[in-house]
Amino acid sequence: MREEDPLVCHCLAVAESEVLHAIRSGADTLEAVGLYCEAGTGCKSCHDPIRALLRDHARRELARNRAPKSLRQLSLFDDLVDDSGGRRKSAPIGSHKR
């Protein structure tokens, strides 16, 4: 690990470059990143930075006219998933599902 490659997951000493490699290799959820490089499988304090990396990657892919591999990558849908990873029962205001 280099100084310009900060740790994302301190519990398991996983560097940002390892998380980015996992995402570029197809990991499109927190769970998939954890399976690929173990980041986020300890105390879970790194979940927000990992989500940010997933969102940034999805935005870059969309800017290149590529659809993300999972709609969970889009920040628009973050509010539809509760903290336990399950789907919310109620639709957001303005949704066509009422």
SESELO-655963 format. One record per residue (C-alpha): residue number from 1; residue in one letter; x, y, z. Coordinates in nm, 2 decimals. Each point is the difference from the previous one (the first is absolute). Layout:
<atoms>
[NUM; 'a'; [X; Y; Z]]
...
</atoms>
This chain:
<atoms>
[1; 'm'; [0.00; 0.00; 0.00]]
[2; 'r'; [0.13; 0.34; -0.09]]
[3; 'e'; [-0.08; 0.33; 0.17]]
[4; 'e'; [-0.21; 0.11; -0.30]]
[5; 'd'; [-0.20; -0.33; 0.03]]
[6; 'p'; [-0.19; 0.05; 0.33]]
[7; 'l'; [-0.17; -0.27; 0.19]]
[8; 'v'; [-0.37; -0.02; -0.05]]
[9; 'c'; [-0.05; -0.29; 0.24]]
[10; 'h'; [0.22; 0.04; 0.31]]
[11; 'c'; [-0.12; -0.32; 0.17]]
[12; 'l'; [0.14; -0.22; -0.28]]
[13; 'a'; [0.25; 0.24; -0.14]]
[14; 'v'; [-0.16; 0.02; -0.35]]
[15; 'a'; [0.13; 0.29; -0.21]]
[16; 'e'; [-0.21; 0.21; -0.23]]
[17; 's'; [0.18; -0.15; -0.31]]
[18; 'e'; [-0.12; -0.35; 0.11]]
[19; 'v'; [-0.36; 0.12; 0.04]]
[20; 'l'; [0.01; 0.18; -0.34]]
[21; 'h'; [0.14; -0.32; -0.16]]
[22; 'a'; [-0.28; -0.20; 0.14]]
[23; 'i'; [-0.26; 0.26; -0.13]]
[24; 'r'; [0.17; 0.00; -0.35]]
[25; 's'; [-0.01; -0.38; 0.01]]
[26; 'g'; [-0.37; 0.00; 0.04]]
[27; 'a'; [-0.08; 0.04; 0.37]]
[28; 'd'; [-0.30; 0.23; 0.00]]
[29; 't'; [-0.13; -0.03; 0.36]]
[30; 'l'; [0.16; 0.02; 0.34]]
[31; 'e'; [-0.04; -0.37; 0.04]]
[32; 'a'; [0.17; -0.07; -0.34]]
[33; 'v'; [0.29; 0.23; 0.10]]
[34; 'g'; [0.03; -0.19; 0.33]]
[35; 'l'; [0.01; -0.34; -0.18]]
[36; 'y'; [0.26; 0.13; -0.24]]
[37; 'c'; [0.25; 0.17; 0.24]]
[38; 'e'; [-0.16; -0.03; 0.35]]
[39; 'a'; [-0.04; 0.38; 0.04]]
[40; 'g'; [-0.31; 0.08; 0.20]]
[41; 't'; [-0.03; -0.34; 0.17]]
[42; 'g'; [0.14; 0.10; 0.33]]
[43; 'c'; [-0.15; 0.29; 0.21]]
[44; 'k'; [-0.18; 0.15; -0.30]]
[45; 's'; [0.13; 0.35; 0.07]]
[46; 'c'; [0.13; 0.01; -0.36]]
[47; 'h'; [-0.34; -0.06; -0.17]]
[48; 'd'; [-0.05; 0.37; -0.08]]
[49; 'p'; [0.33; 0.04; -0.17]]
[50; 'i'; [-0.05; -0.32; -0.20]]
[51; 'r'; [-0.35; 0.12; -0.10]]
[52; 'a'; [0.16; 0.33; -0.11]]
[53; 'l'; [0.25; -0.19; -0.22]]
[54; 'l'; [-0.29; -0.21; -0.14]]
[55; 'r'; [-0.20; 0.31; -0.09]]
[56; 'd'; [0.31; 0.17; -0.15]]
[57; 'h'; [0.07; -0.30; -0.22]]
[58; 'a'; [-0.37; -0.02; -0.11]]
[59; 'r'; [0.00; 0.37; -0.09]]
[60; 'r'; [0.32; -0.04; -0.21]]
[61; 'e'; [-0.16; -0.30; -0.17]]
[62; 'l'; [-0.31; 0.19; -0.08]]
[63; 'a'; [0.20; 0.30; -0.13]]
[64; 'r'; [0.16; -0.25; -0.24]]
[65; 'n'; [-0.35; -0.11; -0.11]]
[66; 'r'; [0.02; -0.33; 0.18]]
[67; 'a'; [-0.27; -0.12; 0.22]]
[68; 'p'; [0.10; -0.09; 0.36]]
[69; 'k'; [-0.01; -0.37; 0.07]]
[70; 's'; [-0.24; 0.05; 0.29]]
[71; 'l'; [-0.25; 0.27; 0.07]]
[72; 'r'; [0.12; 0.00; 0.36]]
[73; 'q'; [0.30; 0.19; -0.13]]
[74; 'l'; [-0.21; 0.31; -0.08]]
[75; 's'; [-0.04; 0.24; 0.29]]
[76; 'l'; [-0.36; 0.06; -0.11]]
[77; 'f'; [-0.08; -0.34; 0.13]]
[78; 'd'; [0.20; 0.02; 0.33]]
[79; 'd'; [-0.31; 0.12; 0.18]]
[80; 'l'; [-0.19; -0.31; -0.11]]
[81; 'v'; [0.23; -0.23; 0.20]]
[82; 'd'; [-0.02; 0.00; 0.37]]
[83; 'd'; [0.31; -0.04; 0.23]]
[84; 's'; [-0.03; -0.37; 0.02]]
[85; 'g'; [0.02; -0.04; -0.38]]
[86; 'g'; [-0.37; -0.08; -0.05]]
[87; 'r'; [-0.25; 0.18; -0.21]]
[88; 'r'; [-0.22; 0.26; 0.16]]
[89; 'k'; [-0.37; -0.09; 0.01]]
[90; 's'; [-0.13; 0.34; -0.08]]
[91; 'a'; [0.07; 0.18; -0.33]]
[92; 'p'; [0.15; 0.34; 0.01]]
[93; 'i'; [-0.22; 0.31; -0.04]]
[94; 'g'; [-0.05; 0.06; -0.37]]
[95; 's'; [0.03; -0.36; -0.09]]
[96; 'h'; [-0.24; -0.16; -0.24]]
[97; 'k'; [-0.05; -0.28; 0.25]]
[98; 'r'; [-0.24; 0.10; 0.27]]
</atoms>
